[in-house]
Amino acid sequence: MKIYHCENCHFTFRREGQVDSCPDCGKPNIRPATEQEIEEFKSYINDGWDKK
């Protein structure tokens, strides 16, 4: 699964396959996440924020 970052709203997310737009704001300004963004994303996941 790849991790992406939206340059419009700064939302970082993971998806499989083709990604055409941000799932948060809907804009097409997405790109692969940088190493720093990936590390920040992983720390949020490890804190359990997506399991609440």
Residue frames as qw, qx, qy, qz and C-alpha x, y, z in Angstrom:
[[0.000, 0.890, 0.455, 0.000, 0.00, 0.00, 0.00],
 [0.438, 0.334, -0.004, 0.835, 1.37, 3.42, -0.95],
 [0.230, -0.699, -0.416, 0.535, 1.20, 6.59, 1.11],
 [0.292, 0.581, 0.342, 0.679, 0.17, 9.87, -0.54],
 [0.208, -0.477, -0.334, 0.786, -0.01, 13.51, 0.50],
 [0.242, 0.812, 0.479, 0.228, -2.43, 16.20, -0.69],
 [0.399, 0.070, -0.040, 0.913, -0.75, 19.50, -1.45],
 [0.215, -0.579, -0.318, -0.719, -4.10, 21.30, -1.16],
 [0.630, -0.655, -0.072, -0.411, -5.29, 20.28, 2.33],
 [0.062, 0.599, -0.735, 0.311, -2.12, 18.48, 3.56],
 [0.880, -0.174, 0.261, -0.356, -3.99, 15.24, 4.25],
 [0.123, 0.463, -0.871, -0.108, -1.76, 12.13, 4.24],
 [0.849, 0.033, 0.276, -0.450, -3.38, 8.80, 3.42],
 [0.240, -0.294, 0.890, 0.253, -2.66, 5.30, 2.18],
 [0.769, 0.389, 0.112, -0.494, -4.25, 3.57, -0.79],
 [0.581, -0.055, 0.741, 0.332, -3.76, 0.67, -3.16],
 [0.478, 0.540, 0.605, 0.337, -3.87, 1.21, -6.91],
 [0.247, 0.439, 0.245, 0.829, -4.48, 4.41, -8.84],
 [0.174, -0.666, -0.477, 0.546, -5.30, 7.57, -6.87],
 [0.295, 0.564, 0.400, 0.660, -6.79, 10.51, -8.74],
 [0.177, -0.708, -0.024, -0.683, -7.91, 12.81, -5.95],
 [0.027, 0.246, -0.700, 0.670, -7.68, 13.42, -2.22],
 [0.355, -0.431, -0.824, -0.091, -10.27, 11.48, -0.20],
 [0.229, -0.493, -0.500, 0.674, -10.52, 14.40, 2.24],
 [0.113, 0.579, 0.050, -0.806, -10.91, 17.48, 0.02],
 [0.696, 0.541, 0.467, -0.068, -11.45, 15.89, -3.40],
 [0.230, 0.879, -0.293, -0.298, -8.74, 17.92, -5.14],
 [0.938, 0.318, -0.065, 0.119, -6.37, 16.25, -7.62],
 [0.180, 0.829, -0.444, 0.289, -3.22, 17.82, -6.09],
 [0.867, -0.431, 0.244, -0.048, -1.78, 14.60, -4.67],
 [0.462, 0.653, -0.594, 0.089, 1.72, 13.16, -4.77],
 [0.814, -0.116, -0.517, 0.237, 3.68, 10.36, -3.12],
 [0.506, -0.862, -0.003, -0.035, 4.46, 11.27, 0.49],
 [0.290, 0.719, -0.549, 0.312, 7.99, 12.28, 1.48],
 [0.585, 0.011, -0.737, 0.339, 9.96, 10.22, 3.99],
 [0.015, -0.074, 0.498, -0.864, 9.15, 12.75, 6.73],
 [0.606, -0.071, -0.075, -0.789, 5.42, 12.65, 5.92],
 [0.766, -0.021, -0.625, -0.152, 5.50, 8.84, 5.94],
 [0.385, 0.035, -0.717, 0.580, 7.16, 8.80, 9.37],
 [0.275, -0.059, 0.310, -0.908, 4.57, 11.25, 10.74],
 [0.723, -0.037, -0.345, -0.597, 1.76, 9.15, 9.24],
 [0.675, 0.002, -0.727, 0.124, 3.17, 5.98, 10.81],
 [0.130, 0.055, -0.634, 0.760, 3.38, 7.66, 14.22],
 [0.526, -0.058, 0.073, -0.845, -0.32, 8.60, 13.99],
 [0.786, 0.000, -0.533, -0.315, -1.18, 5.02, 13.05],
 [0.521, 0.061, -0.746, 0.410, 0.88, 3.67, 15.96],
 [0.132, -0.085, 0.463, -0.872, -0.96, 6.01, 18.34],
 [0.099, 0.348, 0.927, -0.098, -4.20, 4.31, 17.30],
 [0.234, 0.330, 0.101, -0.909, -6.05, 7.38, 15.98],
 [0.466, 0.132, -0.557, -0.674, -7.62, 5.38, 13.14],
 [0.340, -0.143, -0.929, 0.043, -8.92, 2.69, 15.50],
 [0.104, 0.199, 0.554, -0.802, -11.22, 4.98, 17.49]]
